[in-house]
Amino acid sequence: MKNIAAALVFFTRLPFWRLKAFNVPAEYYKQVVNYWPVAGWLTAGVMAGVLWCTAQVLPLSIAVILAILSRVLITGALHEDGLADFFDGFGGGNTKERTLAIMKDSHIGTYGVISLIFYFLLQYSLLSQFSLEMTCLVILAADPLCKLTASLITLFLPYARNEETSKAKVVYNKMSVKTGLIAVIFGLLPLILLLDLRFWPAIIFPIFAFTGLILLMKKKIQGYTGDCCGALFLMCELSFYLGVVMIMTIKSGL
């Protein structure tokens, strides 16, 4: 439970820290990536809830924007900040040291701005392709699933910084069998329970996105950082949305 508490505190800006049960020792924050899909249940639930409620009184297009905004607010744009830093670093860095230095810089550059513009355009456009009910189900399934996918990074790459130079002042632990089982359960259960079987092949798209980005990280910085985790999650999520849209388009054309 302390690991779950640490994940909720780390990945959201909700005032969990005010509750005594969520005041956990610093060592538990080394496990937060492994419990990331658990936090996905909360962020996906809030996003889907906002979408459903606002769509009752507003056009679906506006409700989708408000739903996207709700997750940005409750996470403090943590993942979006990682996405921008990732593109700035990997776009402007020629060496490992330069790439890491750019990613740690608090200023956003051209690559970061462009990445955020296209990310939000794609996210909005893809989510707007579904009905209200389907959009809610896709969100509830995609968030935990893609956080599970992104959390597997600890199995493939080492952390590229040390604890002192890390932005979060923590180096994440490698996923164990126990934490892996918990992550898989929380990551896959919404997909299995909520989405029709015909949409399950969309999982292939996050796998491809994960593989490509892992290879890029290995080549550029021989490891990963917290920013890489955020970028990896968002790219996997976008690819899952894309996969579901493609499946719907193909099925409707048959």
Residue pairs with C-beta under 8 A, 6 or more apart in sequence:
1 21
2 24
2 25
2 28
3 28
3 31
3 32
3 34
3 35
3 179
4 35
4 38
5 16
5 21
5 22
5 24
5 28
6 24
6 28
6 29
6 31
6 32
6 35
7 31
7 32
7 35
7 36
7 38
7 39
8 14
8 16
8 22
8 38
8 39
8 42
9 16
9 17
9 22
9 24
10 29
10 32
10 39
10 168
11 32
11 36
11 39
11 43
11 75
11 78
12 39
12 42
12 43
12 74
12 75
12 76
13 73
13 74
13 75
13 76
14 42
14 74
16 22
17 23
26 170
29 168
29 170
30 170
30 171
30 172
30 173
31 172
31 173
31 179
32 170
32 172
33 150
33 151
33 153
33 154
33 172
33 175
33 229
34 151
34 154
34 172
34 173
34 175
34 176
34 179
34 180
34 182
34 183
35 179
35 182
35 183
36 147
36 148
36 150
36 151
36 183
36 233
37 144
37 145
37 147
37 148
37 151
37 183
37 186
37 187
38 144
38 182
38 186
39 147
40 143
40 144
40 145
40 146
40 147
40 148
40 186
40 187
41 143
41 144
41 186
41 190
42 74
43 71
43 74
43 75
43 143
44 139
44 140
44 141
44 142
44 143
44 144
44 190
45 140
46 70
46 71
46 74
47 67
47 68
47 70
47 71
47 139
47 143
48 67
48 135
48 136
48 137
48 139
48 140
50 63
50 66
50 67
50 70
51 63
51 64
51 66
51 67
51 132
51 135
51 136
51 139
52 132
52 136
54 62
54 63
54 66
54 67
55 63
55 132
58 66
60 128
60 132
60 135
61 128
63 132
64 124
64 127
64 128
64 135
65 124
67 127
67 139
68 120
68 123
68 124
68 127
72 80
78 230
79 230
79 231
79 233
79 234
80 116
80 119
80 230
80 234
81 227
81 230
82 226
82 227
82 228
82 229
82 230
82 231
82 234
83 112
83 115
83 116
83 119
83 227
83 230
83 231
83 234
83 235
84 108
84 112
84 113
84 115
84 116
85 102
85 103
85 104
85 105
85 108
85 112
85 227
85 231
86 103
86 115
86 227
86 228
86 230
86 231
87 111
87 112
87 114
87 115
87 231
88 102
88 103
88 105
88 108
88 109
88 110
88 111
88 112
89 99
89 100
89 102
89 103
89 227
90 99
90 111
90 216
90 220
91 109
91 110
91 111
92 98
92 99
92 102
92 109
92 111
93 99
93 100
93 101
93 102
93 103
93 220
96 160
96 220
96 221
96 222
99 220
99 221
100 160
100 161
100 221
100 225
102 109
103 225
103 227
104 165
104 167
119 234
119 238
122 238
122 241
122 242
123 238
123 241
126 238
126 241
126 242
126 245
127 135
127 138
127 139
127 241
129 245
129 248
130 138
130 244
130 245
130 248
137 194
137 195
138 195
138 241
138 244
140 190
140 194
141 190
141 191
141 194
141 195
142 237
142 240
142 241
143 237
144 186
144 187
144 188
144 189
144 190
144 191
145 187
145 188
145 190
145 191
145 203
145 206
145 240
146 206
146 233
146 236
146 237
146 240
147 187
147 233
148 183
148 184
148 186
148 187
148 188
149 187
149 206
149 207
149 210
149 232
149 233
149 236
150 210
150 229
150 232
150 233
150 236
151 175
151 183
151 187
151 229
152 175
152 210
153 210
153 214
153 224
153 228
153 229
153 232
154 172
154 173
154 174
154 175
155 174
155 175
156 214
156 218
157 214
157 217
157 218
157 222
157 223
157 224
158 222
158 223
158 224
159 166
159 171
159 172
159 223
159 224
159 225
160 217
160 221
160 222
160 223
160 224
160 225
160 228
161 171
161 223
161 225
162 171
163 169
163 170
163 171
166 225
166 226
167 225
167 226
167 227
168 226
173 179
175 183
191 200
191 203
198 247
198 251
199 244
199 247
201 243
201 247
202 240
202 243
202 244
202 246
202 247
203 240
203 243
204 243
205 239
205 240
205 242
205 243
206 236
206 237
206 239
206 240
206 243
208 239
209 232
209 235
209 236
209 238
209 239
210 232
210 236
213 228
213 231
213 232
213 235
214 232
217 223
217 224
217 228
224 232
